[in-house]
Amino acid sequence: MPQPNAPAPSPASAPQSALSAPQVIPMPIAKAKKQKADEEKVAAKAKPGLVKVKPSEDTKADKKPDEKADTKPANWVVEKPSAETQTQKTAQERGINPCNTPDKGWGVYDKWSRAPSMGQMISPGKGGIAANGAFDVMFHFHGHEPVRKEWTQVMDGAVLVGIDLGIGSGPYASAFSAPDSFKKLVESVEKAMADKTGKKNAHVRHVGLSGWSAGYGAVGEILGQAYGKKVVDTVILLDGLHSGYAGDSLNGAQLLPFVEFAKEASARQKLMFVSHSSIIPPGYASTTETAKYLIEKVGGKPRKTKPRGADPMGLDLNARFSKGSFHVRGYDGNDKMDHCAHIGLLRDVLKVHVKPRWDSPKGRAKN
């Protein structure tokens, strides 16, 4: 599946992104001038300094979309975030620096282990696995340590695997391009849990995929494969779903695996949570547009709303949508800290949606 190579924030301490123009299908000159003028009006209201994300060569316009993918969404889908969403806040205004959050400990979990065939994992010091060897696992792509800080404040049994492969979505997609790559990763985690717990029959029960920023490259590749379609129960995308354009529309082929999963979630067969900021990247689809694209494909339309004050790290809610177990939340903000702040949403997503759904075997810390 073609993937735009959208670089994303570094996961270490202050995640950052870097954006540049992709190759897209040429538009009529008059239309291109109008679009450019409209975007410049919005950009003029934003402060400078946002490091942007660069798409890969896979976003080329000559890539033909899959025949099954509808590439003509409604006009509201491809509308850019409005001028009033182009806001920025300081760390002082937020009460925290979302790109460098405090560490409140590991809860019941041991430190990172390099046991998996890719990335690293944390699991409870003891337990976290049923008598029959079943356990649950979330594979998170991009920003494993910031995500770990949220995970350990909520979860108390499921395994977390964190994978960081660079600053663009391309390496994430490439790592899982082989049909058996994700299956081998899952099997390596099963072996690690068997070795740790002494249960030779250790096996995954619920499998989740979580991606922040560029991590969606891995998620899309896995969801497009037979094994991923079979085993993945939950998908979480935190301000991280981009695509190229196909003429005046989004590239349906790139988004097809996400659309199919969203439809299953809307029918309560799977769980999917998607968040988006109001960052406007140059020349390829923003997380706002891709989120709206998914919503349209499940037969809905986002509802505008006002900030509620309860969202983390200074985020201001501006739109929401839910159908079945498919949930989308949109937020104001167009800078680096807004992008980082979406990781702070994970804690509530886990508490409200994932924990009740999975009901994972409980773990406990080592004495």
C-alpha beads as a LAMMPS data file, in Angstrom:
LAMMPS data file: protein, C-alpha beads

367 atoms
366 bonds

1 atom types
1 bond types

-500.0 500.0 xlo xhi
-500.0 500.0 ylo yhi
-500.0 500.0 zlo zhi

Masses

1 110.0

Atoms # bond

1 1 1 0.000 0.000 0.000
2 1 1 1.490 3.387 -0.904
3 1 1 2.325 5.472 2.135
4 1 1 3.317 9.106 2.418
5 1 1 6.615 9.423 4.250
6 1 1 5.450 11.910 6.837
7 1 1 8.283 12.552 9.299
8 1 1 7.209 12.820 12.838
9 1 1 8.407 14.079 16.158
10 1 1 11.350 12.419 17.808
11 1 1 10.114 10.227 20.655
12 1 1 12.928 10.924 23.055
13 1 1 12.011 14.061 24.935
14 1 1 10.601 16.791 22.725
15 1 1 8.931 15.109 19.750
16 1 1 9.232 17.144 16.580
17 1 1 7.987 16.789 13.018
18 1 1 9.344 17.926 9.698
19 1 1 6.831 18.485 6.627
20 1 1 7.605 19.245 2.894
21 1 1 5.620 19.121 -0.309
22 1 1 4.755 15.794 -1.982
23 1 1 4.152 15.060 -5.616
24 1 1 0.463 15.322 -6.332
25 1 1 -1.810 15.297 -9.358
26 1 1 -1.600 18.716 -11.035
27 1 1 -4.731 20.817 -10.688
28 1 1 -6.016 23.421 -13.143
29 1 1 -3.982 26.626 -12.792
30 1 1 -6.903 28.790 -11.648
31 1 1 -7.927 26.268 -9.025
32 1 1 -4.360 25.829 -7.804
33 1 1 -3.965 29.611 -7.396
34 1 1 -7.210 29.844 -5.423
35 1 1 -6.218 26.946 -3.149
36 1 1 -2.813 28.487 -2.534
37 1 1 -4.374 31.854 -1.702
38 1 1 -6.823 30.252 0.723
39 1 1 -4.056 28.347 2.480
40 1 1 -1.889 31.453 2.733
41 1 1 -4.728 33.314 4.465
42 1 1 -4.908 30.615 7.115
43 1 1 -1.147 30.316 7.426
44 1 1 -0.850 34.082 7.954
45 1 1 -2.740 33.718 11.212
46 1 1 -0.357 31.092 12.559
47 1 1 2.916 31.893 14.269
48 1 1 6.127 30.717 12.608
49 1 1 8.251 27.904 13.933
50 1 1 6.218 24.745 13.328
51 1 1 8.555 22.070 12.023
52 1 1 6.647 20.155 9.396
53 1 1 6.281 16.640 8.047
54 1 1 7.576 15.527 4.653
55 1 1 5.739 12.925 2.560
56 1 1 7.465 10.123 0.692
57 1 1 7.735 9.383 -2.979
58 1 1 4.818 6.986 -2.487
59 1 1 2.464 9.981 -2.521
60 1 1 2.996 10.475 -6.264
61 1 1 -0.070 11.370 -8.239
62 1 1 0.473 8.666 -10.819
63 1 1 -0.332 6.028 -8.188
64 1 1 -3.772 4.771 -9.169
65 1 1 -6.172 4.232 -6.265
66 1 1 -7.576 0.796 -5.601
67 1 1 -10.786 0.244 -7.539
68 1 1 -12.624 -0.478 -4.285
69 1 1 -11.593 2.862 -2.821
70 1 1 -14.025 5.732 -3.347
71 1 1 -11.929 8.801 -4.168
72 1 1 -14.713 11.386 -4.338
73 1 1 -15.597 12.428 -0.794
74 1 1 -18.045 15.195 0.037
75 1 1 -16.735 18.779 -0.116
76 1 1 -16.644 19.139 3.681
77 1 1 -14.173 16.255 3.889
78 1 1 -11.407 18.062 2.009
79 1 1 -11.897 21.446 3.652
80 1 1 -8.774 22.608 5.478
81 1 1 -8.952 23.408 9.198
82 1 1 -10.527 26.840 9.642
83 1 1 -8.616 29.976 10.650
84 1 1 -10.013 29.953 14.200
85 1 1 -8.411 26.552 14.837
86 1 1 -4.913 27.886 14.085
87 1 1 -3.971 28.519 17.699
88 1 1 -0.868 28.049 19.820
89 1 1 -0.282 27.911 23.562
90 1 1 2.845 28.123 25.657
91 1 1 3.837 25.441 28.155
92 1 1 2.934 27.920 30.900
93 1 1 -0.574 28.322 29.513
94 1 1 -0.947 24.551 29.309
95 1 1 0.486 23.896 32.749
96 1 1 2.814 21.302 31.201
97 1 1 5.198 20.845 28.310
98 1 1 3.482 18.092 26.260
99 1 1 6.769 17.289 24.532
100 1 1 8.564 16.583 27.820
101 1 1 6.117 15.159 30.345
102 1 1 7.004 14.081 33.887
103 1 1 7.557 10.402 34.642
104 1 1 5.238 9.102 37.369
105 1 1 6.677 5.619 37.493
106 1 1 6.187 2.146 36.078
107 1 1 3.199 0.924 38.083
108 1 1 3.044 -2.897 38.059
109 1 1 5.368 -3.121 35.059
110 1 1 8.993 -4.165 34.730
111 1 1 11.407 -2.008 32.748
112 1 1 11.766 -2.277 28.968
113 1 1 12.862 -5.672 27.629
114 1 1 14.460 -6.274 24.224
115 1 1 12.898 -9.727 23.984
116 1 1 10.665 -9.017 20.944
117 1 1 12.062 -9.425 17.440
118 1 1 11.511 -5.692 16.927
119 1 1 11.364 -2.843 19.433
120 1 1 10.960 -3.472 23.142
121 1 1 8.223 -4.483 25.558
122 1 1 7.011 -4.015 29.108
123 1 1 4.915 -6.554 30.974
124 1 1 3.786 -6.884 34.593
125 1 1 6.379 -8.051 37.094
126 1 1 4.083 -10.985 37.804
127 1 1 0.826 -12.163 36.284
128 1 1 -0.823 -10.467 33.334
129 1 1 -1.573 -13.847 31.815
130 1 1 -4.529 -16.213 32.222
131 1 1 -4.342 -19.825 33.368
132 1 1 -4.721 -20.961 29.764
133 1 1 -1.780 -18.769 28.683
134 1 1 -3.848 -15.954 27.117
135 1 1 -2.628 -12.356 27.394
136 1 1 -3.366 -9.034 25.693
137 1 1 -0.877 -6.794 23.895
138 1 1 -0.762 -3.318 22.362
139 1 1 1.842 -2.564 19.700
140 1 1 2.628 1.151 19.694
141 1 1 4.518 2.810 16.851
142 1 1 6.487 6.033 17.333
143 1 1 7.219 7.632 20.691
144 1 1 7.451 4.543 22.902
145 1 1 8.699 6.316 26.025
146 1 1 6.154 9.194 26.124
147 1 1 3.447 6.578 25.555
148 1 1 4.843 4.362 28.314
149 1 1 4.376 7.243 30.771
150 1 1 0.653 7.285 29.955
151 1 1 0.257 3.505 29.754
152 1 1 1.662 2.693 33.189
153 1 1 -0.701 5.143 34.911
154 1 1 -3.751 3.244 33.656
155 1 1 -2.982 -0.302 32.578
156 1 1 -2.285 -3.139 34.964
157 1 1 -1.970 -6.315 32.930
158 1 1 -1.740 -5.986 29.143
159 1 1 1.674 -6.009 27.482
160 1 1 2.951 -2.892 25.698
161 1 1 5.382 -3.214 22.792
162 1 1 7.028 0.045 21.705
163 1 1 8.646 0.464 18.292
164 1 1 10.544 3.500 16.987
165 1 1 11.959 3.356 13.470
166 1 1 12.865 6.952 12.608
167 1 1 11.173 10.229 11.760
168 1 1 9.019 9.299 8.752
169 1 1 6.136 6.935 8.059
170 1 1 8.097 5.225 5.251
171 1 1 10.353 3.117 7.532
172 1 1 7.324 1.990 9.537
173 1 1 5.508 0.822 6.420
174 1 1 8.625 -0.849 5.002
175 1 1 9.244 -2.786 8.213
176 1 1 5.887 -4.530 7.830
177 1 1 5.681 -4.856 4.057
178 1 1 6.385 -8.601 4.171
179 1 1 3.166 -10.561 4.837
180 1 1 4.710 -12.529 7.719
181 1 1 6.573 -9.692 9.450
182 1 1 3.842 -8.788 11.941
183 1 1 3.051 -12.454 12.627
184 1 1 6.710 -13.069 13.490
185 1 1 6.676 -10.066 15.832
186 1 1 3.577 -11.370 17.616
187 1 1 5.144 -14.813 17.924
188 1 1 8.292 -13.303 19.444
189 1 1 6.178 -11.590 22.125
190 1 1 4.372 -14.860 22.818
191 1 1 7.747 -16.561 23.303
192 1 1 8.907 -13.767 25.598
193 1 1 5.811 -14.151 27.777
194 1 1 6.200 -17.936 27.802
195 1 1 9.805 -17.588 28.962
196 1 1 8.927 -15.009 31.610
197 1 1 5.840 -16.696 33.075
198 1 1 6.774 -20.320 32.560
199 1 1 3.565 -20.908 30.600
200 1 1 4.600 -22.714 27.430
201 1 1 1.155 -22.132 25.920
202 1 1 1.383 -18.317 26.185
203 1 1 -0.603 -16.785 23.332
204 1 1 -2.151 -13.433 22.421
205 1 1 -5.842 -12.915 23.023
206 1 1 -6.547 -9.248 22.238
207 1 1 -4.168 -7.412 19.886
208 1 1 -4.107 -3.634 19.488
209 1 1 -2.218 -1.232 17.234
210 1 1 -1.467 2.290 18.396
211 1 1 0.304 4.971 16.395
212 1 1 1.260 8.561 17.046
213 1 1 2.355 10.799 14.190
214 1 1 4.382 8.793 11.639
215 1 1 3.540 5.488 13.337
216 1 1 0.428 5.150 11.181
217 1 1 2.698 3.823 8.408
218 1 1 3.043 0.515 10.266
219 1 1 -0.629 0.427 11.264
220 1 1 -1.853 0.796 7.687
221 1 1 0.494 -1.867 6.386
222 1 1 -0.581 -4.371 9.047
223 1 1 -4.293 -3.679 8.579
224 1 1 -3.928 -4.312 4.858
225 1 1 -2.679 -7.868 5.366
226 1 1 -4.642 -11.050 6.025
227 1 1 -3.038 -11.766 9.399
228 1 1 -3.599 -8.213 10.613
229 1 1 -7.234 -8.279 9.513
230 1 1 -7.690 -11.492 11.486
231 1 1 -6.018 -10.690 14.806
232 1 1 -6.193 -6.912 15.341
233 1 1 -9.054 -5.910 17.653
234 1 1 -8.191 -2.277 18.463
235 1 1 -6.624 0.655 16.601
236 1 1 -5.653 4.008 18.161
237 1 1 -4.351 6.832 15.956
238 1 1 -3.136 9.928 17.800
239 1 1 -2.831 12.872 15.396
240 1 1 -1.253 10.524 12.907
241 1 1 -3.068 9.636 9.705
242 1 1 -2.008 11.292 6.470
243 1 1 -2.444 10.469 2.808
244 1 1 -1.652 11.902 -0.568
245 1 1 -4.224 13.396 -2.908
246 1 1 -5.753 11.950 -6.044
247 1 1 -6.844 14.991 -8.009
248 1 1 -9.213 16.990 -5.820
249 1 1 -9.702 14.083 -3.440
250 1 1 -7.800 12.085 -0.870
251 1 1 -5.951 8.984 -2.026
252 1 1 -8.509 6.281 -1.332
253 1 1 -6.071 3.417 -1.869
254 1 1 -3.811 4.622 0.938
255 1 1 -6.736 4.998 3.314
256 1 1 -8.611 1.833 2.399
257 1 1 -7.280 -0.365 5.271
258 1 1 -8.276 2.335 7.768
259 1 1 -11.708 2.735 6.177
260 1 1 -12.368 -0.995 6.359
261 1 1 -11.373 -1.090 10.022
262 1 1 -13.489 1.987 10.810
263 1 1 -16.512 0.266 9.294
264 1 1 -15.953 -2.782 11.493
265 1 1 -15.583 -0.553 14.545
266 1 1 -18.750 1.376 13.716
267 1 1 -20.532 -1.988 13.703
268 1 1 -19.018 -2.710 17.166
269 1 1 -16.949 -5.586 15.813
270 1 1 -13.678 -3.734 16.517
271 1 1 -12.582 -0.627 18.460
272 1 1 -11.066 2.446 16.784
273 1 1 -10.145 5.844 18.200
274 1 1 -8.772 8.645 16.005
275 1 1 -7.672 12.129 17.076
276 1 1 -6.544 15.043 14.949
277 1 1 -4.991 18.459 15.477
278 1 1 -5.535 21.426 13.138
279 1 1 -2.040 21.424 11.620
280 1 1 -2.129 22.131 7.865
281 1 1 0.686 20.322 6.022
282 1 1 1.748 21.533 2.572
283 1 1 0.503 19.489 -0.360
284 1 1 -0.900 16.391 1.310
285 1 1 -3.882 15.576 3.477
286 1 1 -3.949 16.720 7.093
287 1 1 -5.073 14.548 9.981
288 1 1 -8.270 16.634 9.972
289 1 1 -9.070 15.663 6.388
290 1 1 -8.259 11.974 6.813
291 1 1 -10.368 11.778 9.991
292 1 1 -13.316 13.356 8.171
293 1 1 -12.771 10.950 5.280
294 1 1 -13.171 7.977 7.634
295 1 1 -16.272 9.528 9.177
296 1 1 -17.886 10.006 5.777
297 1 1 -17.133 6.414 4.812
298 1 1 -19.099 5.125 7.802
299 1 1 -22.024 7.353 6.866
300 1 1 -21.524 10.147 9.391
301 1 1 -20.530 13.758 9.797
302 1 1 -18.525 15.308 12.667
303 1 1 -20.349 17.495 15.165
304 1 1 -18.783 20.851 16.000
305 1 1 -18.313 21.395 19.709
306 1 1 -16.724 23.758 22.198
307 1 1 -13.638 23.176 24.357
308 1 1 -14.634 21.317 27.499
309 1 1 -11.662 22.040 29.762
310 1 1 -11.214 18.393 30.677
311 1 1 -8.854 17.462 27.863
312 1 1 -5.158 17.026 28.712
313 1 1 -2.157 19.228 28.084
314 1 1 -4.053 22.326 26.954
315 1 1 -5.963 20.695 24.096
316 1 1 -9.171 22.423 22.994
317 1 1 -11.837 20.157 21.501
318 1 1 -13.539 21.458 18.336
319 1 1 -15.275 18.408 16.813
320 1 1 -16.389 14.918 17.732
321 1 1 -18.001 11.855 16.218
322 1 1 -18.967 8.428 17.511
323 1 1 -20.718 5.521 15.867
324 1 1 -20.658 2.139 17.549
325 1 1 -17.066 1.643 18.689
326 1 1 -15.589 4.128 16.213
327 1 1 -14.662 7.435 17.886
328 1 1 -13.088 10.602 16.451
329 1 1 -12.040 13.712 18.380
330 1 1 -10.729 16.909 16.753
331 1 1 -8.747 19.692 18.420
332 1 1 -7.499 23.209 17.760
333 1 1 -3.788 23.924 17.525
334 1 1 -1.152 24.017 14.814
335 1 1 2.245 23.734 16.480
336 1 1 4.635 21.143 17.870
337 1 1 3.219 21.136 21.389
338 1 1 -0.292 20.591 20.042
339 1 1 1.013 17.565 18.148
340 1 1 2.748 16.178 21.242
341 1 1 -0.316 16.787 23.409
342 1 1 -2.281 14.105 21.567
343 1 1 -0.201 11.481 23.345
344 1 1 -1.880 12.736 26.518
345 1 1 -5.220 11.532 25.147
346 1 1 -4.061 7.917 25.358
347 1 1 -4.643 7.624 29.082
348 1 1 -8.383 8.283 28.814
349 1 1 -8.729 6.157 25.671
350 1 1 -7.235 3.226 27.564
351 1 1 -9.331 3.832 30.675
352 1 1 -12.670 4.465 28.961
353 1 1 -12.475 2.145 25.958
354 1 1 -9.644 -0.400 25.993
355 1 1 -9.653 -1.651 29.594
356 1 1 -13.381 -2.434 29.722
357 1 1 -13.267 -4.089 26.292
358 1 1 -10.220 -6.247 26.937
359 1 1 -10.621 -7.002 30.656
360 1 1 -7.016 -8.187 30.658
361 1 1 -5.664 -10.630 33.237
362 1 1 -4.365 -8.547 36.127
363 1 1 -0.681 -8.227 36.851
364 1 1 1.261 -7.076 39.885
365 1 1 4.669 -5.632 40.568
366 1 1 7.539 -7.796 41.756
367 1 1 8.072 -7.729 45.511

Bonds

1 1 1 2
2 1 2 3
3 1 3 4
4 1 4 5
5 1 5 6
6 1 6 7
7 1 7 8
8 1 8 9
9 1 9 10
10 1 10 11
11 1 11 12
12 1 12 13
13 1 13 14
14 1 14 15
15 1 15 16
16 1 16 17
17 1 17 18
18 1 18 19
19 1 19 20
20 1 20 21
21 1 21 22
22 1 22 23
23 1 23 24
24 1 24 25
25 1 25 26
26 1 26 27
27 1 27 28
28 1 28 29
29 1 29 30
30 1 30 31
31 1 31 32
32 1 32 33
33 1 33 34
34 1 34 35
35 1 35 36
36 1 36 37
37 1 37 38
38 1 38 39
39 1 39 40
40 1 40 41
41 1 41 42
42 1 42 43
43 1 43 44
44 1 44 45
45 1 45 46
46 1 46 47
47 1 47 48
48 1 48 49
49 1 49 50
50 1 50 51
51 1 51 52
52 1 52 53
53 1 53 54
54 1 54 55
55 1 55 56
56 1 56 57
57 1 57 58
58 1 58 59
59 1 59 60
60 1 60 61
61 1 61 62
62 1 62 63
63 1 63 64
64 1 64 65
65 1 65 66
66 1 66 67
67 1 67 68
68 1 68 69
69 1 69 70
70 1 70 71
71 1 71 72
72 1 72 73
73 1 73 74
74 1 74 75
75 1 75 76
76 1 76 77
77 1 77 78
78 1 78 79
79 1 79 80
80 1 80 81
81 1 81 82
82 1 82 83
83 1 83 84
84 1 84 85
85 1 85 86
86 1 86 87
87 1 87 88
88 1 88 89
89 1 89 90
90 1 90 91
91 1 91 92
92 1 92 93
93 1 93 94
94 1 94 95
95 1 95 96
96 1 96 97
97 1 97 98
98 1 98 99
99 1 99 100
100 1 100 101
101 1 101 102
102 1 102 103
103 1 103 104
104 1 104 105
105 1 105 106
106 1 106 107
107 1 107 108
108 1 108 109
109 1 109 110
110 1 110 111
111 1 111 112
112 1 112 113
113 1 113 114
114 1 114 115
115 1 115 116
116 1 116 117
117 1 117 118
118 1 118 119
119 1 119 120
120 1 120 121
121 1 121 122
122 1 122 123
123 1 123 124
124 1 124 125
125 1 125 126
126 1 126 127
127 1 127 128
128 1 128 129
129 1 129 130
130 1 130 131
131 1 131 132
132 1 132 133
133 1 133 134
134 1 134 135
135 1 135 136
136 1 136 137
137 1 137 138
138 1 138 139
139 1 139 140
140 1 140 141
141 1 141 142
142 1 142 143
143 1 143 144
144 1 144 145
145 1 145 146
146 1 146 147
147 1 147 148
148 1 148 149
149 1 149 150
150 1 150 151
151 1 151 152
152 1 152 153
153 1 153 154
154 1 154 155
155 1 155 156
156 1 156 157
157 1 157 158
158 1 158 159
159 1 159 160
160 1 160 161
161 1 161 162
162 1 162 163
163 1 163 164
164 1 164 165
165 1 165 166
166 1 166 167
167 1 167 168
168 1 168 169
169 1 169 170
170 1 170 171
171 1 171 172
172 1 172 173
173 1 173 174
174 1 174 175
175 1 175 176
176 1 176 177
177 1 177 178
178 1 178 179
179 1 179 180
180 1 180 181
181 1 181 182
182 1 182 183
183 1 183 184
184 1 184 185
185 1 185 186
186 1 186 187
187 1 187 188
188 1 188 189
189 1 189 190
190 1 190 191
191 1 191 192
192 1 192 193
193 1 193 194
194 1 194 195
195 1 195 196
196 1 196 197
197 1 197 198
198 1 198 199
199 1 199 200
200 1 200 201
201 1 201 202
202 1 202 203
203 1 203 204
204 1 204 205
205 1 205 206
206 1 206 207
207 1 207 208
208 1 208 209
209 1 209 210
210 1 210 211
211 1 211 212
212 1 212 213
213 1 213 214
214 1 214 215
215 1 215 216
216 1 216 217
217 1 217 218
218 1 218 219
219 1 219 220
220 1 220 221
221 1 221 222
222 1 222 223
223 1 223 224
224 1 224 225
225 1 225 226
226 1 226 227
227 1 227 228
228 1 228 229
229 1 229 230
230 1 230 231
231 1 231 232
232 1 232 233
233 1 233 234
234 1 234 235
235 1 235 236
236 1 236 237
237 1 237 238
238 1 238 239
239 1 239 240
240 1 240 241
241 1 241 242
242 1 242 243
243 1 243 244
244 1 244 245
245 1 245 246
246 1 246 247
247 1 247 248
248 1 248 249
249 1 249 250
250 1 250 251
251 1 251 252
252 1 252 253
253 1 253 254
254 1 254 255
255 1 255 256
256 1 256 257
257 1 257 258
258 1 258 259
259 1 259 260
260 1 260 261
261 1 261 262
262 1 262 263
263 1 263 264
264 1 264 265
265 1 265 266
266 1 266 267
267 1 267 268
268 1 268 269
269 1 269 270
270 1 270 271
271 1 271 272
272 1 272 273
273 1 273 274
274 1 274 275
275 1 275 276
276 1 276 277
277 1 277 278
278 1 278 279
279 1 279 280
280 1 280 281
281 1 281 282
282 1 282 283
283 1 283 284
284 1 284 285
285 1 285 286
286 1 286 287
287 1 287 288
288 1 288 289
289 1 289 290
290 1 290 291
291 1 291 292
292 1 292 293
293 1 293 294
294 1 294 295
295 1 295 296
296 1 296 297
297 1 297 298
298 1 298 299
299 1 299 300
300 1 300 301
301 1 301 302
302 1 302 303
303 1 303 304
304 1 304 305
305 1 305 306
306 1 306 307
307 1 307 308
308 1 308 309
309 1 309 310
310 1 310 311
311 1 311 312
312 1 312 313
313 1 313 314
314 1 314 315
315 1 315 316
316 1 316 317
317 1 317 318
318 1 318 319
319 1 319 320
320 1 320 321
321 1 321 322
322 1 322 323
323 1 323 324
324 1 324 325
325 1 325 326
326 1 326 327
327 1 327 328
328 1 328 329
329 1 329 330
330 1 330 331
331 1 331 332
332 1 332 333
333 1 333 334
334 1 334 335
335 1 335 336
336 1 336 337
337 1 337 338
338 1 338 339
339 1 339 340
340 1 340 341
341 1 341 342
342 1 342 343
343 1 343 344
344 1 344 345
345 1 345 346
346 1 346 347
347 1 347 348
348 1 348 349
349 1 349 350
350 1 350 351
351 1 351 352
352 1 352 353
353 1 353 354
354 1 354 355
355 1 355 356
356 1 356 357
357 1 357 358
358 1 358 359
359 1 359 360
360 1 360 361
361 1 361 362
362 1 362 363
363 1 363 364
364 1 364 365
365 1 365 366
366 1 366 367
